[in-house]
Amino acid sequence: MGAKKKKVEKKPKKRKQTYTYYDINGESVKPNHRTCPKCGPGYFLAEHKDRWTCGHCGYTEFKEKK
């Protein structure tokens, strides 16, 4: 019989904390990221090198080239 392979433990994925998406100054709260126009508030667009994308619906906005 062959040797048993050891099981490798999977590391939990690091998720970006929700509070990093907002600027909190005293009693005012302002979002840092753009929100998705299709999905509405609460769904933020991920910023890439050349575009912004929504992970929920796939909406994409391309950045203008200078």
N, C-alpha and C positions, 0 to 999 in steps of 0.2 A: 504494500500500500504506500501511496505517496505521502509526503509530509503535508500537514494541514497549514493553510495560509492564515496568517493573522489578519483579523479584521481591522481596518483602518478607521479610526473615528473621524467623522466629518465635522469640520469646524462650522459653527453657526455663522450665517451670513451677517455681515454688519450692515445695518440699515441706517440711513441718514435720519437723524432725530428731527421730529416735527418742528421743534422750536427754532431750528436753524433756518427755516423758511420764512421767518417773520422778524421784523425789527420791532422791539418793544421799548418804548420811551415813555416812562411814567404810566399814563393811562391810555396812550394811543398805541395801536397795533397796526403795522403796515407790512404787507407781504413783500418779500425780496424777489421772488420769481414771478414770471408771467403766468397767468392762469389760462387754461384751455378754453377757447371760445365755444367749442362744441359741448364739452362736458360741464362747464360752468365752474363756479367757485369751489375750491377744495381740490381741484386737479391741476397740478402745476406742470409747466413745460420744462423738460430737461434741457439744459444748455450744452450744446456740442460745439465743436470748432466752427462749423459752417451752417448750423441750423438749430432750431428749437423743436423738440418733439414731445408729444403726449404719450406716455406709456400705457394709458388706458384705452384710447381710441385710435392712436396712430397718426393723429393730426400732426402735420409738419409745416413749419415756416422756415424759409431759407433766409440767411443773413445776406445783406447786400454787400457785394464786393466793392472795395474802395479803389 
